[in-house]
Amino acid sequence: MSETTKSASAPVGRRERKKAATRQALADAALNLFLQHGYDAVGIRDIADAADVSTTTLFKHFPVKEALVFDEDADQEAKLLAAVRERAEGQSIPAALREHALLHRVRSEDDEEGFAAFFELIENTPALRDYAQNMWLRHEASLAHVIADETNRPADDPDCAALAHFTLEATRVAHGRSDTRTVVTRAFDLLEHGWAGITARD
């Protein structure tokens, strides 16, 4: 690589790092304020001021207020797809997805205090709860394609699409219940038995 190319590319790297730092500062400020005062009591200007940026800058990074709580959307999709691709040998796809859901989408008594508070914030805020569900459903097509690829089916296979859809909807049935993990586990048991019937039919 020439010195000219290096010089030209260096500022881009700095800009990207600065953007990432600003985005993280906004997400951190928002979450801290939401946890302290409640989601509805905190305004966009409060968050911008806490991160020492303008509201215009905030909206460049996060188009809506709810997105400030879910700043790792792309990473979440990557983990979801990896749960299927990197599942243990002999483990079924529904079992791998159940494991992922219980780890990343369901609150546990063993969660650290900060993680538990984050889950509680989402569970107790309808706008965040709906946004979270819609965020997961945005990954539906990608998940269906990975399931199809792992089972040597066509990319538009309806069975794979159905499994992806119900996988991402599974945690909704546990809302408002104290036995969340049990309810989600049972929902995935239904998916496991249904998927086994489909694969046995092939």
N, C-alpha and C positions, 0 to 999 in steps of 0.2 A: 504494500500500500504506500503511495507517495505521501510526502509531507503535506502537500496541498490537500489531498483527500482527508488526511488525518485532521488538519485544521478545520476543514469544512464540516467534518462529522462530529467533532468535539462539542460545539455549541448545542447540537441537537441532543446529545446525550445529557448535557446539563439541563436543557429545557425539560426533557422528559423526567429527569430526577426531581426537578423543582415542581413540576405538575403533580408527580406522584406524592411528593411531600405535602403539597397543599391539599390534595385530595384526602390524604390520611389525616391531616390536621383537622379538616372539616368534619370528617367522619368521627374522629375521637371527641371533638368538641360537642358535636350533636349528641352522641351517645351519653356523654357525661351530663349534659344539661337535661336530657330526657329522663335519665335515671334519678336525677336530683329533684326535678320539678314536675315531671310528667310530660308526656308527648304533647298534649294539647295546650299546655301552658307555655311552651317554648315557641318563639317565632323565628322566622328565617333570619331576620336582622340580629336576633340574639346570638344565633350560631355564627353568623359572619363576623360579628364583633368579637366573639370568643376566640375565633381563629385568626383575627386581625386581617380580614380580607373584606372586599366589597360584596354586596349581595349579587352583583353581576358575575363576579368570579365564582361565587358559590353555584349559581345556576349553570355555569359552563361545565361544572363537574357533576352536578346532581340536578336533573331536570325537575324533580319533584321532591318534596320534603321527606316522603317515606324512603326514598332511595338512599338517604343518608345513613339509615340503619343497616342497609344491605349493600355495602360497598364492595363485597367480594362475590358478586353474582357469577362472574366467569369462573372463578376458582371453585365455586360450589358445583357448577356444571361439570368441571373437569373431574372432581372427586366422585360425582355421581356416575359418570361414564367409566371411571377407573374401577369402581366397585364391581362392574360387570366384566370388564376386560381382564382385571387382575384377581378375580375370585380364586379361591383355593381349588385345587384339582378335586373334582367330584362334587363340588358345591353347586347347587342349582342356582339359576339366575334369580328367582324370587327370594331364595334364602340370602343371597348376597345383597340384594336390595333391601331386605328386611334389616340386615345387619347395619347397612348404611343409614337407613332411616332412624333406627334406634340410637345410633351414634351421633348423627348430625341434626336430626329434626325433632327429637323428643327429649324433654327435660328428664333428668335423672336425679335421684336423691344424692348420688355421688358427685354431681357437678360441683365445680368450684363456685365460690360465692358470686363472682362476676358473671360467670356463664349462666348461673341460675337466675340472676337479676335480669340478664338480657332476655332469656326465655319468658320470664314473667312480664317484662315490658311488652313483648309482642303479644302474648296471650291475653293481656288485659287492655290492649288497644285495638279496637276493631279495624281501624285504617291500616295498621301495621300487619295485623293478622291476615287481612285480605290481600295486601300487597305481597306478603311472603308466599301465600298460596299461589298467587298469579305468577310470581317469580319462578317457582318450581315448575309450574305448568308450561312456562316458556321453554323449558328444557325437554319437553315431551317428544318432539320430533327427533332430537339428537339421541335421546335414550332409545326410542323405537328403532332407529337405524343401527345402533350398536347391538341391540338384542338380535336384530335380524342378521347382522354380520356374524355374531357369535354362534348362531344356530343355522347358518347357511341357508337363510331364507331370503326372498326378494326384499329389497329396501322398503317397499310399500306394503309389506305383509300385514294384513289386518289383525292377526293374532298378536304380533309384536307391538303394534300400535295400541291395542287394548291393554296389554300388560303394562306398557309404559304409562298409559293414562291412569289406570287404577293404582299403580305403584305411587304415582305422585299425588293422588287424591287420598291415599290410605290414611294419612295422619289427620285428615279433616274429621274423621268419625270420632276421634278421641277428644275433640275440643270440649272443654267444660267438665271433663270427667277426672276423677282423682286417680283412677287406675289406667292412666294414659298408656303406659308401656304394655300392659296386658291387652288393652283394646287394639293397639297397633299390631302387636304380635299375632293376635287372632285374625285380624284383617289380612295379614300376609299369609297366614295359614290357608285361608280361603284361596288366595292367589296361587299359592304353592300347589294345592290340590287341583285347581283348575288348569294350571299350566302343565302339570303332569299328565292330565287327561288329554290335552292337546298334543303334547309331544308323543304320547303313546299311540295316538291316532295316526300319526304320520307314517 
